[in-house]
Amino acid sequence: MPKAYPYEVRERFFALVCGGESLQAAAVGAGVSWEAGRLWWRASGLVEPSMRRGRAGGLVGSAPASFPGAAAGERPRRRRALSSEDRAVIAVLLRQGLSYAGIGEAIGRDRSVIWREVARNRGPDGSYWAPVAHRGAHERRRRPKEFKLAADPGLCARITDWMDAGWSPGLIATVLRRDHPGASAEEKMARVSHETIYQALYVQTRGQLRQDLHRQLSLRRSARKPRGGRRQSTGPYREAFRISQRPAEAADRAVPGHWEGDLIIGAANTSAVGTLVERSTRFTILLHLPGQHDADSVAEAMIAQMRTLPDHLRRSLTWDRGTELAAYRRIQLDLDMPVYFCDPHSPWQRGTNENTNRLLRFWLTKGSELSIHTAADLDRIAATLNQRPRPTLNLKTPAQALAELLANPAAA
């Protein structure tokens, strides 16, 4: 059975290693065997002990324990990094079983700061050692840092394959978090944020992904567009049912059967594809408009497609104020479904459809001739999108969500 050493011996060993000593020298200085020291260091969470003496630059006493000029018991008014003394107090009070709130009161910090500090620097064995935590924080602050995707060509290849299949950076980041939820270093390196992917696409010095991969994004921009600017006004539309009159069940997505729709316009406004999206399941239907996309053509295509749906999945339709839906009364009558219109200049009020149209631009590219797509082509595109996992559905696909509703009409 391995020999049990006092807390102070381990603290001495960790202080020597974090001060620049080798594992063997630190073990000798603490009066323990090299094997014991090696096991302690591996369990602490850090795996690379080599650090020249003095390189850590203030690993001890790097910040005052209290805010200068603050009265006793008064919390600091500005944010500051935790010092080595703070971390030493945290380690001692944790051993005494004090709560995060109590530790925060002791060093003048919020309980959330203590929780994050312990969660970030606790070793795999659950222990928290002040010298190890302070060195880890120092290493994380060092700049410049290696860009995450630069060190993992395998992850770059996976991201490239997913983007070639039409996945957005946001969806890729969500799936990676689902597949690698752990807190270990290996799990953290296996996932990236959507911002990391965008930086790899748009920042010249971080271009680890294929240079033309930005063309797989929904907007196909080669550079980011600044936020802001004035919206282009659209022509007014005569009054009908307004979106403010739409039932509350449509707004909170509590009841399925409420749809949003619009047209995706092709080159020179000569071709179009109609899009319909169910708000609760994100299930998408595409309308084939091979000739014109006037009001009669849109109404005829929509009625033909939606007539096959059961009544409980035809509760309402919300559309922008485009003249292509001037025959909305015919739609309401034939489908027994009210049609609501957004406020003027407010297409964002049907945001589910707007987002879906951005995804569809992967196949129905801007400036292209959309009439080349047959009805079978549009069915294939819709099926592909409906088989794509959605974070808003807990990574279920729209097809799965709709199938559950069809299998259990009472739930709808």
Secondary structure, 3 states (H helix, E strand, C coil): CCCCCCHHHHHHHHHHHHCCCCHHHHHHHHCCCHHHHHHHHHHHCCCCCCCCCCCCCCCCCCCCCCCCCCCCCCCCCCCCCCCHHHHHHHHHHHHCCCCHHHHHHHHCCCHHHHHHHHHHHCCCCCCCCHHHHHHHHHHHHCCCCCCHHHHCHHHHHHHHHHHHCCCCHHHHHHHHHHHCCCCCHHHHHCCCCHHHHHHHHHCHHHCCCCCCHHHHCCCCCCCCCCCCCCCCCCCCCCCCEEHHHCCHHHHCCCCCCEEEEEEEECHHHCCEEEEEEECCCCCEEEEEECCCCCHHHHHHHHHHHHCCCCHHHCCEEEECCCHHHCCHHHHHHHHCCCEEECCCCCHHHHHHHHHHHHHHCCCCCCCCCHHHCCHHHHHHHHHHHHCCCEHHHCCECHHHHHHHHHHCHHHC
